[in-house]
Amino acid sequence: MTDMFHLKAIEIIADSLHGAVQNTPAGWEGMALGIVHSMVHSLGAVDNTLHEVGNANLPRGIMKYNAPKPVKGKRVLPGL
């Protein structure tokens, strides 16, 4: 019985994968979220930072670090 459910789950995932990777920006956003999430786990292990606090604070620093070089008179990332 459980094999039937496993096979159905694999079928659903396989059918959904093609559509999921077609939309590249959504895929990249998901990847970035995964990177932040994995860094938060490491930070929590090393510095005992709460998971929620790390997820709330890390993206801002990562965006600043990866931001393009500023152009005189133009704000690249408003609010940062």
TANORWO-V6526 format. One record per pair of residues at least 12 apart in sequence whose C-alpha atoms are under 10 Angstrom apart, sorted by sequence separation. I is the first residue (numbers start at 1). GAP is how many residues later the second one is. D is the distance in whole Angstrom. If there is no record, write none. Layout:
i:I gap:GAP d:D
i:I gap:GAP d:D
This chain:
i:40 gap:12 d:9
i:64 gap:12 d:10
i:40 gap:13 d:9
i:41 gap:13 d:8
i:64 gap:13 d:8
i:67 gap:13 d:10
i:37 gap:14 d:9
i:40 gap:14 d:5
i:41 gap:14 d:9
i:63 gap:14 d:9
i:37 gap:15 d:10
i:39 gap:15 d:8
i:40 gap:15 d:6
i:43 gap:15 d:10
i:39 gap:16 d:9
i:40 gap:16 d:10
i:64 gap:16 d:7
i:37 gap:17 d:8
i:38 gap:17 d:10
i:40 gap:17 d:10
i:63 gap:17 d:9
i:36 gap:18 d:9
i:37 gap:18 d:7
i:40 gap:18 d:8
i:36 gap:19 d:7
i:39 gap:19 d:8
i:61 gap:19 d:9
i:36 gap:20 d:10
i:60 gap:20 d:8
i:36 gap:21 d:10
i:37 gap:21 d:9
i:33 gap:22 d:9
i:36 gap:22 d:7
i:37 gap:22 d:10
i:36 gap:23 d:7
i:35 gap:24 d:10
i:33 gap:26 d:8
i:36 gap:26 d:8
i:32 gap:27 d:9
i:32 gap:30 d:10
